[in-house]
Each structure stands twice: as C-alpha cells, then as structure tokens.
Amino acid sequence: MDEIAWSVTGTYRKNKRKFKFEKELIGAKESLIRERILSDLGSRHRIKRRDIDVSEIRELKPAEVKSLELRRRLGVESA
C-alpha cells in the first residue's frame, strides 16, 4: 500500500460560527482521506458530518509536507 501525503482544507460550522481548518494526512486514496477528516473533526469537535465542508483535497509531494511527523514517516527527515 502506497503512502501518499494529502493536504485537506475546508470549513465547519459549530454554534452558528464558521471555522477554517487545514490538515495534512497520509493515506492511499482520496476517499479514505475524506472519511478520516470527517471522522476526526466530528469526534474532536462534536459536529455532524453535514456541518463539515471539505473544499479541497490535494496530493502533496514529500518535500511540500510541513508536519515533521509526516516528513519522518515519508522518509524526508531523519529521526
């Protein structure tokens, strides 16, 4: 299974307010990344999936990843 870095951006609504989010994840397919984002945000912030709007999911090159933990998993940084 290939590990691909993805960048996810979007918004979610909670208590009549809008919040922006941007997150980097590693996964094999775009559909799995979308599912993980919906699950993670819903669990962490106690919001329904219908209140989460994922505006963009794009594939990242390993050199574009900002998260040190993900860079190490991809082999860009050494421990």
C-alpha positions in Angstrom: 0.0 0.0 0.0 1.5 3.3 -1.0 1.7 6.2 1.4 0.7 9.5 -0.2 0.7 12.8 1.6 -2.5 14.8 1.2 -3.5 18.4 2.2 -7.1 18.9 3.2 -8.7 22.4 3.6 -12.3 23.4 4.4 -14.7 24.8 7.0 -17.0 23.5 9.6 -20.0 25.1 11.4 -20.5 25.0 15.2 -22.8 27.1 17.3 -23.7 29.4 14.3 -20.0 30.2 13.7 -17.7 29.1 10.9 -14.2 27.8 11.5 -11.5 27.1 8.9 -9.3 24.0 9.0 -6.2 22.8 7.2 -4.7 19.4 7.9 -2.0 17.2 6.4 -2.6 13.4 6.3 -1.1 10.3 4.9 -3.2 7.7 3.1 -3.6 5.6 0.0 -6.7 7.2 -1.6 -8.6 10.4 -1.6 -11.8 8.8 -0.4 -10.0 7.4 2.6 -8.6 10.8 3.5 -12.1 12.4 3.2 -13.5 9.7 5.5 -10.7 10.2 8.1 -11.2 14.0 8.1 -15.0 13.7 8.6 -14.4 11.2 11.4 -11.7 13.1 13.1 -13.4 16.5 13.1 -16.7 15.1 14.1 -15.2 13.2 17.0 -12.9 16.0 18.2 -15.3 18.9 17.9 -18.6 17.0 18.3 -20.1 18.2 15.0 -22.2 16.4 12.4 -20.8 15.4 9.0 -23.3 17.6 7.3 -21.7 20.6 9.0 -18.2 19.9 7.6 -17.4 21.3 4.2 -14.2 19.9 2.6 -13.3 22.4 -0.1 -10.0 20.9 -1.3 -8.1 17.6 -1.1 -4.8 17.7 -2.9 -1.9 15.4 -3.2 1.4 16.7 -1.8 5.0 15.9 -2.8 7.1 14.7 0.1 9.1 17.9 0.0 5.9 20.1 0.4 4.8 18.4 3.7 5.1 20.8 6.7 4.4 18.4 9.5 7.7 16.9 11.0 6.0 13.7 12.0 4.7 13.1 8.5 8.0 14.1 6.9 9.7 11.4 9.0 7.1 8.8 8.0 7.7 9.6 4.4 11.5 9.4 4.8 12.2 13.1 4.0 13.5 13.8 7.6 15.7 11.5 9.7 14.9 11.0 13.4 
